[in-house]
Amino acid sequence: MVVTNVAVVKPRTADELANSLREAATAGKTVTPVGGGRAVTMGGLLERCDVELRMTALDRVIEHAAADMVVTVEAGIQLEALQEHLAKSGQFLPLDPFNSPGHTVGGLLAGGWTGRLRYGSARDFTIGIRVALPDGKLASAGGRVVKNVSGYDLMKLHVGALGSLGVIVAASFKVFPRPLRDVTVESHDGWPAADHVLSLPMAPAALELFSDGRVIARYFGSRDAVDVTVTATGWVQADEGVWSEHSRSAPARWARIATPRTELRRVIESLPAGARWWCSPGAGIAHWSFGDADEVVTVRKLAEATGGSLVLMAAPDDVKNQVGAWGTPPATLDVMRRLKDAFDPHHVLNPGRFVV
């Protein structure tokens, strides 16, 4: 990254943020949005950063229609604060991202972070966003109601784009009632145990398998349904804190592997002997604490051969320079470049960090 005297801006309103973007673009400066800082290592190396937009002052709950099960918040609010607010109405947003706590809502959306097995990702619950564009305009997509499907779904352009097309300033989500029963069970029987729980009529809300053979499964739902399923697993009950403990264990070198569910085990079994990894067998996603760049190249080739991918979530600069953060460019690369040029013609936002 080009070393510059980085100006730190902490906007308190969407208009302030939009004005900061416009001023930077007019002056030929580049801008990097920063939320909770939990995903700053994700993606390619920044080519340049002149202005750092810190989003944490944009942390209000704008509207919570509990009866409609919809909430609208500013992008700088931390997920934990949002969950605390929703809990007062017996509701929650079913997201439990790795490398927690401290994720902001905007950061989760911009990074495209996935959730657990049963509920999916932040993208699946987003029904509306507001975005500040480099020309200083504020644009909205979707709305504040669940049944909102007219026009182009511009939300999907910004979810997972790492702030390269615009800066998300607010978002609306559909939320869920807090479960009547919440139980986590564990086994140490590895893949057979994971396959067993996935074959049961009630799917776990979350399922993680670790390289040491440990498996943890979390069940949400009615008391009777959860108790019957837990009994059917034959596993022992675990402390509810295992999920938060696991989420705090992000390694310094970390790659995310995504494959079709049926191919996940084969890819994982190709990892170097003794490697530390954990995966969600029901979702086809694994996380791997890799060693060197050569290992990344080998496993990436295998993952891509299955139709999957390997993305560096945290890596030294020399490794990113050597193998790239994203892997083989997609067939849609030209379309992505045209979108970048349309939304951010002067490449003000996060240059070098995303695929385009």
ChimeraX attribute file (.defattr): number of C-alpha atoms within 10 A of each C-alpha:
attribute: neighborCount
match mode: 1-to-1
recipient: residues
	/A:1	11
	/A:2	10
	/A:3	9
	/A:4	10
	/A:5	9
	/A:6	14
	/A:7	11
	/A:8	13
	/A:9	15
	/A:10	16
	/A:11	18
	/A:12	16
	/A:13	14
	/A:14	22
	/A:15	15
	/A:16	15
	/A:17	25
	/A:18	23
	/A:19	19
	/A:20	22
	/A:21	28
	/A:22	20
	/A:23	15
	/A:24	20
	/A:25	21
	/A:26	14
	/A:27	9
	/A:28	13
	/A:29	18
	/A:30	22
	/A:31	28
	/A:32	24
	/A:33	24
	/A:34	21
	/A:35	25
	/A:36	22
	/A:37	13
	/A:38	19
	/A:39	19
	/A:40	16
	/A:41	18
	/A:42	20
	/A:43	22
	/A:44	24
	/A:45	21
	/A:46	15
	/A:47	13
	/A:48	21
	/A:49	22
	/A:50	19
	/A:51	22
	/A:52	17
	/A:53	20
	/A:54	20
	/A:55	28
	/A:56	20
	/A:57	15
	/A:58	23
	/A:59	21
	/A:60	18
	/A:61	17
	/A:62	12
	/A:63	13
	/A:64	19
	/A:65	14
	/A:66	17
	/A:67	7
	/A:68	12
	/A:69	18
	/A:70	22
	/A:71	23
	/A:72	22
	/A:73	22
	/A:74	27
	/A:75	31
	/A:76	25
	/A:77	25
	/A:78	23
	/A:79	24
	/A:80	16
	/A:81	15
	/A:82	19
	/A:83	16
	/A:84	13
	/A:85	15
	/A:86	21
	/A:87	14
	/A:88	10
	/A:89	15
	/A:90	15
	/A:91	19
	/A:92	20
	/A:93	21
	/A:94	21
	/A:95	18
	/A:96	22
	/A:97	20
	/A:98	20
	/A:99	17
	/A:100	18
	/A:101	16
	/A:102	17
	/A:103	22
	/A:104	26
	/A:105	25
	/A:106	32
	/A:107	31
	/A:108	27
	/A:109	26
	/A:110	26
	/A:111	20
	/A:112	18
	/A:113	19
	/A:114	20
	/A:115	21
	/A:116	22
	/A:117	21
	/A:118	17
	/A:119	17
	/A:120	17
	/A:121	20
	/A:122	23
	/A:123	20
	/A:124	13
	/A:125	19
	/A:126	24
	/A:127	24
	/A:128	22
	/A:129	28
	/A:130	22
	/A:131	24
	/A:132	26
	/A:133	23
	/A:134	29
	/A:135	21
	/A:136	21
	/A:137	16
	/A:138	19
	/A:139	14
	/A:140	16
	/A:141	18
	/A:142	22
	/A:143	18
	/A:144	22
	/A:145	17
	/A:146	17
	/A:147	9
	/A:148	13
	/A:149	11
	/A:150	7
	/A:151	8
	/A:152	9
	/A:153	13
	/A:154	14
	/A:155	21
	/A:156	16
	/A:157	14
	/A:158	21
	/A:159	23
	/A:160	18
	/A:161	20
	/A:162	28
	/A:163	27
	/A:164	28
	/A:165	27
	/A:166	30
	/A:167	31
	/A:168	30
	/A:169	26
	/A:170	25
	/A:171	27
	/A:172	25
	/A:173	24
	/A:174	22
	/A:175	20
	/A:176	16
	/A:177	16
	/A:178	17
	/A:179	14
	/A:180	12
	/A:181	14
	/A:182	16
	/A:183	19
	/A:184	23
	/A:185	21
	/A:186	22
	/A:187	19
	/A:188	16
	/A:189	14
	/A:190	17
	/A:191	16
	/A:192	12
	/A:193	20
	/A:194	24
	/A:195	12
	/A:196	11
	/A:197	21
	/A:198	17
	/A:199	9
	/A:200	12
	/A:201	10
	/A:202	16
	/A:203	18
	/A:204	25
	/A:205	20
	/A:206	23
	/A:207	25
	/A:208	24
	/A:209	24
	/A:210	18
	/A:211	17
	/A:212	14
	/A:213	15
	/A:214	17
	/A:215	24
	/A:216	24
	/A:217	26
	/A:218	24
	/A:219	23
	/A:220	20
	/A:221	18
	/A:222	12
	/A:223	13
	/A:224	11
	/A:225	14
	/A:226	20
	/A:227	15
	/A:228	11
	/A:229	17
	/A:230	22
	/A:231	11
	/A:232	13
	/A:233	18
	/A:234	13
	/A:235	19
	/A:236	13
	/A:237	15
	/A:238	15
	/A:239	11
	/A:240	13
	/A:241	9
	/A:242	13
	/A:243	18
	/A:244	15
	/A:245	11
	/A:246	13
	/A:247	14
	/A:248	12
	/A:249	11
	/A:250	17
	/A:251	16
	/A:252	13
	/A:253	17
	/A:254	21
	/A:255	23
	/A:256	18
	/A:257	23
	/A:258	24
	/A:259	23
	/A:260	16
	/A:261	13
	/A:262	13
	/A:263	16
	/A:264	23
	/A:265	16
	/A:266	13
	/A:267	20
	/A:268	21
	/A:269	11
	/A:270	12
	/A:271	17
	/A:272	12
	/A:273	7
	/A:274	8
	/A:275	15
	/A:276	17
	/A:277	19
	/A:278	21
	/A:279	23
	/A:280	21
	/A:281	23
	/A:282	22
	/A:283	22
	/A:284	18
	/A:285	23
	/A:286	23
	/A:287	24
	/A:288	24
	/A:289	19
	/A:290	23
	/A:291	14
	/A:292	12
	/A:293	17
	/A:294	13
	/A:295	12
	/A:296	21
	/A:297	15
	/A:298	12
	/A:299	20
	/A:300	22
	/A:301	15
	/A:302	18
	/A:303	22
	/A:304	16
	/A:305	12
	/A:306	16
	/A:307	11
	/A:308	19
	/A:309	20
	/A:310	26
	/A:311	20
	/A:312	26
	/A:313	23
	/A:314	24
	/A:315	24
	/A:316	14
	/A:317	14
	/A:318	11
	/A:319	17
	/A:320	17
	/A:321	13
	/A:322	11
	/A:323	16
	/A:324	20
	/A:325	24
	/A:326	20
	/A:327	17
	/A:328	14
	/A:329	10
	/A:330	11
	/A:331	8
	/A:332	8
	/A:333	12
	/A:334	12
	/A:335	11
	/A:336	15
	/A:337	12
	/A:338	13
	/A:339	15
	/A:340	19
	/A:341	14
	/A:342	12
	/A:343	16
	/A:344	18
	/A:345	15
	/A:346	17
	/A:347	21
	/A:348	26
	/A:349	32
	/A:350	24
	/A:351	22
	/A:352	16
	/A:353	23
	/A:354	20
	/A:355	20
	/A:356	19
